[in-house]
Amino acid sequence: MAGKDYSLEVKTEAIRMVVELGMTHRAIEEVLGIRGRSRIKEWMRAYRREGQAAFTKPNGRPPSDQSEFERLRMENALLKKFQ
């Protein structure tokens, strides 16, 4: 089940609130409207590991080659005709 994706600004603000203001995860969750304190813990782990770069990496699979996608689309259409 996929959760809500939070913007870079929300993640950055949550990290700032922990690091600079020393706020608790519960307080940050209430102020920013974040669902689940475990998210903040995950963001903090990623921030400690990779810094701000942890939040600028794209999520999910890298985009595939468009020509391969089109070839598979045509192949699927052909297979549907013969079904």
Number of C-alpha atoms within 10 A of each C-alpha: 2 4 6 7 7 10 10 12 10 13 20 15 14 21 23 14 16 16 11 8 9 10 14 12 20 13 14 18 16 11 10 12 10 20 13 11 15 11 15 21 13 11 18 21 13 15 17 12 11 11 12 15 10 15 17 8 8 8 8 6 6 7 6 8 8 9 9 10 11 11 11 12 12 12 11 11 11 11 10 9 7 6 5
